[in-house]
Amino acid sequence: MNRAQLPNAFIQQLLPLLGKEADAFFAALEQPSLRGLRFRDERQPLDEADLLGPIPYALNGWYLRAQSMAGAQPLHEAGAYYIQEPSAMAAAAVLAPQAGDKVIDLCAAPGGKSTQLAMAADLALLAANEPIPSRAQILSRNIERIGIGNAVVTCAYPDALAARWPGFFDKALVDAPCSGEGMFRRHPETVAEWTPDAPPRCHQRQVEILRSAAKLLRPGGRLVFSTCTFNDTENEGTVRVFLREHPSFRLLPIRVPGLPEAPEGMLRLWPHRFAGEGHFIALLEKTGTMPDEDKPALPQPLPSPGREAAAAWQTFAREMGCGLPLNACWNDRLLSVPAALPPLERLRVLRAGLQLGEMRGKLFQPDHALALAVPLQKRFEITEEVAIAYLHGDTLPCPDDLRGYYAICCQGFQLGFGKASGGQMKNHYPKGLRKQLYQTPSVD
């Protein structure tokens, strides 16, 4: 992205912030953008040539070769890794959730930071929210793909959640909608969408979202505010306005191994100083209750499953070698949900806990989410070539003696379910997810 291609108003607003570093910043925008990914666990099922070195502040994070086709491989669909821009991983690292925390990501789509939060610690609950329905669907899909079973995914405006869940969470992340100046190098088309009035408009929306986040946190809870933009209006300016309105909050020093220190509590990641596209992060703590604060919301259980469903699940679980409990039934879905589930009435909920399956007559049919989340013992291992056909929706050949449901696996990662009968493995990969990654091979 050449400096001459950038809006003059964008350049002028940054010059006072950059000072003598302006030339280095604009030179960095002319360099190739950086890619990264986070592996689901310590396994690294990619060609070593694709990996350029670890990202020190992100668990199982690696820089990714620019030409890598990792996103078009079967193991991506199995949730073996999540592709994410490197500096975008810093916000969740700063929030640093701990085991037992209840965490909310208020502006969560497409799900990179939510999945990172869930993978960082054994959380009591992750609430991942996205107000825009189409983006909420993508968020829900990524929560499922990475196998997260302790999440609730909602599609609501933050003020609606604040009214329903006051004081419920230990930690909150607001990766706020912004003018996206940190996207210019990676997505040059976004330059044409930037206007001088974008930063003040985004600033107002950010302040409103932070007001809701403040209500959602318990006293002593922590809040991370982040953007992928550079201007002062949307970054320090938003934090200053929020702190003036909320004297019960204070900034905390940011000290995370692998990231620059920010003793004042506000961290800027500039692309000419840091291996990433750029980010702003502020870390705040709620030191006490706010005036007129509502009583904290309490966990609310969902209805229990009926006896017939419970018995059908037990039969299936024994056959598959799954020890997960069935403890809820909601909207005809059989679920395994965390005990810390907040009240869900009058909210649009796309996903609550782990969807185990549903009853079809007197028979239990497993949900795709179960295959991605829980290691199962009854497995059918296939090659990468056959996995491409499976993801396309093809029926697979199998030995004649196989019967019933199997977890379809590639390199030890479960892709979904199949049901064997008469030498054929019927494909249970969801029709809405089927895709042709490459030329579909013959599996006769």
C-alpha positions in Angstrom: 0.0 0.0 0.0 1.8 3.1 -1.3 1.6 6.3 0.7 0.2 8.1 -2.3 -2.7 5.7 -2.3 -3.7 6.6 1.2 -6.3 9.3 2.1 -4.6 12.6 3.0 -6.9 13.0 6.0 -5.7 9.6 7.3 -2.1 10.6 6.9 -2.5 14.0 8.6 -4.3 12.5 11.7 -1.4 10.0 12.2 1.6 12.4 11.7 1.4 13.9 15.3 1.3 10.4 16.8 4.1 9.0 14.7 6.5 12.0 14.8 9.9 10.9 13.4 8.7 7.4 12.9 6.2 8.4 10.1 8.4 7.3 7.2 9.1 4.0 8.9 5.3 3.4 9.4 4.3 4.2 5.8 7.2 2.1 4.5 5.9 -0.8 6.6 2.5 -0.5 4.9 4.2 -1.2 1.6 5.5 -4.5 2.9 3.6 -7.8 2.6 1.0 -8.5 5.3 1.7 -11.1 8.0 -0.3 -14.3 8.6 -0.6 -16.5 11.7 -2.5 -19.4 13.1 -3.1 -21.1 16.4 -3.0 -24.9 16.7 -5.8 -26.5 18.7 -3.2 -28.4 20.8 0.5 -29.2 20.7 0.1 -31.2 17.5 1.3 -29.3 14.4 -0.3 -31.1 11.4 1.2 -28.8 8.7 4.2 -28.9 6.5 7.1 -27.3 8.5 7.8 -25.0 5.5 4.5 -23.3 6.2 5.5 -22.3 9.8 7.9 -19.4 10.2 8.3 -19.4 13.9 6.3 -19.3 17.1 4.2 -16.3 18.2 5.4 -16.0 21.8 2.3 -14.4 23.4 -0.2 -16.8 21.9 -0.6 -20.5 23.1 0.3 -22.8 20.2 0.5 -19.7 17.9 2.8 -19.6 14.8 3.6 -17.2 12.0 2.3 -18.6 8.7 4.0 -18.5 5.3 2.1 -16.0 3.1 1.5 -18.6 0.3 0.3 -21.3 2.7 -2.9 -23.1 1.6 -3.6 -24.1 5.3 -7.2 -22.8 5.0 -8.0 -25.1 2.1 -6.9 -28.3 3.8 -9.2 -30.9 5.5 -7.6 -30.5 8.9 -8.8 -26.8 8.9 -12.4 -28.1 8.7 -11.6 -30.5 11.6 -10.6 -27.6 13.8 -7.0 -28.5 14.0 -6.0 -24.8 13.8 -7.5 -21.4 13.5 -5.9 -18.9 11.0 -5.6 -15.4 12.6 -3.6 -12.3 12.0 -0.7 -12.3 14.6 -1.3 -8.9 16.3 -5.0 -9.8 16.7 -4.0 -12.6 19.1 -2.5 -10.0 21.5 -5.9 -8.8 23.0 -6.9 -12.3 24.4 -3.3 -12.7 25.7 -3.6 -9.5 27.6 -7.0 -10.4 29.1 -5.4 -13.7 30.3 -8.4 -15.7 31.4 -7.9 -18.2 34.2 -9.4 -21.6 35.0 -13.0 -21.2 36.3 -13.5 -17.7 34.8 -16.7 -16.6 33.2 -15.7 -14.6 30.1 -17.7 -12.6 27.6 -16.6 -11.5 24.1 -19.1 -8.8 23.2 -18.1 -8.2 19.5 -16.9 -11.7 18.7 -17.3 -12.5 15.0 -15.7 -14.2 13.2 -14.4 -15.9 16.4 -10.7 -15.7 16.5 -10.4 -14.0 19.9 -13.3 -16.1 21.3 -11.7 -19.4 20.3 -8.3 -18.1 21.7 -10.0 -17.3 25.0 -11.6 -20.7 25.3 -8.4 -22.5 24.5 -6.3 -20.5 26.9 -7.8 -21.9 30.1 -10.5 -24.3 31.4 -13.3 -21.6 31.6 -16.5 -22.0 33.5 -18.2 -20.3 30.6 -17.5 -18.4 27.4 -20.2 -16.1 26.1 -19.5 -15.1 22.5 -21.8 -12.4 21.1 -22.3 -10.8 17.7 -25.1 -8.4 16.9 -25.2 -8.9 13.1 -27.1 -12.1 12.3 -25.0 -13.1 9.3 -21.7 -12.6 11.2 -23.2 -14.4 14.3 -23.7 -17.5 12.1 -20.0 -17.5 11.1 -19.1 -17.0 14.8 -21.2 -20.0 15.8 -19.7 -22.1 13.1 -16.2 -21.3 14.2 -17.0 -22.1 17.9 -18.3 -25.4 16.7 -15.3 -26.1 14.4 -12.8 -25.6 17.1 -14.7 -27.9 19.4 -15.7 -25.5 22.2 -18.3 -27.1 24.4 -18.6 -24.6 27.2 -19.8 -21.6 25.2 -23.1 -19.8 24.6 -23.3 -17.9 21.3 -25.8 -15.0 21.1 -26.9 -12.5 18.5 -27.8 -9.4 20.5 -26.9 -5.8 21.0 -24.6 -5.3 24.0 -27.1 -3.3 26.0 -29.6 -6.1 25.8 -27.1 -8.5 27.3 -26.2 -6.0 30.0 -29.9 -5.8 31.0 -30.1 -9.6 31.2 -26.7 -10.5 32.7 -25.5 -7.7 35.0 -22.4 -8.5 37.1 -22.2 -12.0 35.8 -18.7 -12.1 34.2 -15.2 -12.2 35.6 -13.6 -10.9 32.4 -14.9 -9.1 29.2 -13.4 -8.5 25.8 -14.5 -5.6 23.6 -12.8 -5.9 20.3 -14.8 -2.9 19.1 -16.0 -2.1 15.6 -13.6 0.5 14.2 -12.5 2.3 11.1 -10.1 -0.6 10.3 -7.0 1.3 9.5 -5.0 -1.7 10.5 -6.6 -3.6 7.7 -5.2 -1.4 4.9 -2.1 -3.6 4.2 -3.9 -6.9 4.3 -7.1 -5.7 2.6 -6.3 -2.7 0.4 -9.9 -2.4 -0.7 -10.7 -1.1 2.8 -8.9 2.1 2.0 -11.7 3.2 -0.3 -14.2 2.7 2.6 -12.4 5.0 5.0 -13.7 8.5 5.4 -12.6 11.3 7.8 -15.9 11.0 9.7 -15.4 7.2 10.3 -13.2 7.6 13.5 -15.6 9.9 15.4 -18.6 7.7 14.4 -16.9 4.5 15.5 -15.7 6.3 18.7 -19.4 6.9 19.7 -20.3 3.3 19.1 -17.3 2.1 21.1 -18.2 4.2 24.1 -21.7 2.8 24.1 -20.4 -0.8 23.9 -18.0 -0.2 26.8 -20.9 1.1 28.9 -22.6 -2.2 28.5 -19.4 -4.2 29.2 -19.0 -2.3 32.4 -22.4 -3.5 33.6 -21.7 -7.1 32.6 -18.6 -7.3 34.9 -18.5 -8.1 38.6 -16.5 -5.9 40.9 -12.8 -6.9 40.6 -13.5 -8.1 37.0 -11.2 -7.1 34.1 -12.0 -5.6 30.7 -9.9 -5.5 27.6 -10.8 -2.9 24.9 -9.1 -3.4 21.6 -9.2 -2.1 18.0 -7.4 -2.7 14.7 -7.1 1.0 14.0 -4.4 3.6 14.6 -6.0 7.0 15.3 -6.2 8.5 18.8 -9.9 9.2 18.6 -10.9 5.5 18.6 -8.2 4.3 20.9 -6.9 6.5 23.8 -9.8 8.9 23.2 -12.4 6.2 23.7 -10.7 5.0 26.9 -10.5 8.5 28.2 -14.2 9.1 27.8 -15.0 5.8 29.3 -12.9 6.4 32.4 -14.4 9.9 32.9 -17.9 8.3 32.9 -16.8 5.3 35.1 -14.7 6.2 38.1 -15.0 2.7 39.4 -12.6 1.5 36.6 -8.9 2.0 36.4 -6.2 1.1 33.9 -3.8 -1.7 34.8 -0.2 -2.2 33.5 0.2 -4.6 30.6 3.0 -7.1 31.0 2.7 -10.1 28.8 5.8 -12.1 27.7 6.4 -11.6 24.0 4.6 -8.2 23.9 5.9 -4.7 24.6 5.2 -3.5 28.1 2.7 -0.8 28.7 2.9 0.4 32.3 0.1 2.9 31.8 -2.3 0.2 30.6 -2.6 1.2 26.9 -0.6 -0.7 24.3 -0.1 0.2 20.7 1.3 -2.4 18.2 2.6 -0.5 15.2 3.4 -2.5 12.1 6.8 -0.8 11.7 7.7 -1.9 15.3 5.9 -5.2 15.7 5.4 -8.3 13.5 1.7 -7.8 12.7 -0.8 -5.5 11.1 -1.3 -3.3 14.1 -3.6 -3.2 17.2 -4.5 -1.1 20.2 -5.2 -2.7 23.6 -6.3 -1.3 26.9 -6.5 -3.3 30.1 -9.0 -2.1 32.8 -10.2 -3.3 36.1 -13.6 -2.7 37.8 -12.6 -1.7 41.3 -16.1 -1.5 42.8 -19.8 -1.3 42.1 -21.3 1.5 40.0 -24.2 3.7 41.0 -27.6 2.1 40.4 -26.0 -1.2 39.5 -28.5 -4.1 39.3 -28.2 -7.2 41.3 -25.9 -9.8 39.7 -27.6 -12.3 37.4 -27.5 -15.9 38.6 -26.9 -19.1 36.6 -30.1 -20.6 35.3 -30.4 -24.2 34.3 -32.1 -25.4 31.1 -34.9 -28.1 31.1 -33.7 -31.6 31.7 -34.0 -34.3 29.0 -36.8 -36.9 29.1 -36.1 -40.5 30.1 -36.4 -41.8 26.6 -33.8 -39.3 25.3 -31.5 -39.9 28.2 -31.6 -43.7 27.6 -31.0 -43.3 23.9 -28.0 -41.1 24.6 -26.6 -43.6 27.1 -26.8 -46.3 24.5 -25.1 -44.2 21.9 -22.4 -42.9 24.3 -21.5 -46.4 25.4 -21.2 -47.5 21.8 -19.0 -44.6 20.9 -16.9 -44.5 24.1 -18.1 -41.0 25.1 -18.4 -40.1 28.8 -19.9 -36.7 28.4 -23.1 -36.1 30.4 -26.4 -35.2 28.8 -27.9 -32.6 31.1 -30.2 -30.3 29.1 -32.8 -30.3 26.4 -33.6 -27.0 24.6 -35.4 -26.3 21.4 -35.5 -30.1 20.7 -31.7 -30.2 21.0 -30.0 -32.5 23.5 -27.1 -30.7 25.1 -24.2 -30.9 27.5 -24.1 -27.4 29.1 -21.9 -25.8 31.7 -23.3 -25.2 35.2 -22.6 -21.5 34.8 -25.0 -20.9 32.0 -26.7 -17.5 32.3 -30.5 -16.9 31.7 -31.2 -17.3 28.0 -34.9 -16.2 27.8 -35.7 -13.4 25.4 -32.4 -13.6 23.7 -31.5 -15.0 20.3 -29.2 -17.9 21.1 -27.4 -19.8 18.3 -25.5 -22.2 20.5 -25.7 -23.2 24.1 -23.0 -25.6 25.5 -22.3 -28.6 23.3 -25.0 -29.9 21.0 -24.9 -33.7 21.4 -27.7 -34.5 19.0 -31.5 -34.9 18.7 -34.2 -37.6 18.8 -35.5 -38.8 15.5 -38.5 -40.8 16.6 -37.1 -43.2 19.2 -33.5 -43.0 17.7 -30.7 -40.7 18.7 -28.9 -38.8 15.9 -25.6 -37.2 16.8 -24.9 -33.6 16.1 -21.8 -32.6 14.0 -20.6 -30.5 17.0 -20.1 -33.7 19.0 -17.6 -35.1 16.5 -15.5 -32.0 16.6 -15.5 -31.5 20.3 -15.0 -34.9 22.0 -12.5 -37.7 21.2 -14.6 -40.8 20.4 -13.4 -44.4 20.4 -15.4 -45.7 17.5 -13.4 -44.1 14.6 -13.0 -44.6 10.9 -9.6 -43.3 9.7 -9.3 -42.0 6.2 -6.6 -40.5 4.0 -6.4 -36.8 3.2 -7.5 -37.6 -0.4 -10.6 -39.4 0.9 -11.2 -36.6 3.5 -11.6 -34.1 0.6 -14.3 -36.4 -0.8 -15.9 -36.7 2.6 -16.1 -32.9 3.0 -17.6 -32.7 -0.4 -20.5 -34.9 0.8 -19.5 -38.2 -1.0 -20.5 -41.6 0.4 -17.3 -43.6 1.3 -16.6 -47.3 0.9 -15.9 -49.2 4.1 -15.5 -52.9 5.2 -18.7 -54.9 5.0 -18.7 -55.7 8.7 -18.9 -52.1 9.9 -22.2 -51.0 11.4 -23.6 -47.8 12.9 -22.1 -44.4 13.6 -18.4 -43.7 13.3 -16.3 -40.6 13.9 -14.5 -40.0 10.5 -10.9 -39.2 11.2 -7.9 -37.8 9.2 -4.5 -37.8 10.8 -6.2 -38.4 14.2 -8.5 -35.4 13.9 -12.2 -36.0 13.8 -14.0 -34.4 10.8 -17.6 -35.5 11.5 -19.8 -38.5 11.5 -20.6 -41.3 9.1 -23.0 -44.3 9.4 -21.8 -47.6 8.1 -24.0 -50.3 6.5 -23.5 -52.9 3.8 -20.0 -51.7 2.8 -20.9 -48.1 2.5 -20.2 -45.2 4.9 -23.2 -42.8 4.6 -22.0 -39.2 4.8 -23.3 -37.2 7.8 -21.2 -34.1 7.1 -23.7 -31.2 7.3 -25.0 -30.2 3.9 -24.6 -26.5 4.6 -20.8 -27.0 5.3 -19.9 -29.2 2.3 -17.3 -27.8 0.0 -14.9 -28.8 -2.7 -11.5 -28.0 -1.4 -9.6 -29.3 -4.4 -10.5 -31.6 -7.3 -12.7 -34.2 -5.7 -10.9 -37.6 -6.1 -12.5 -40.9 -6.8 -13.0 -43.1 -3.7 -14.4 -46.2 -5.5 
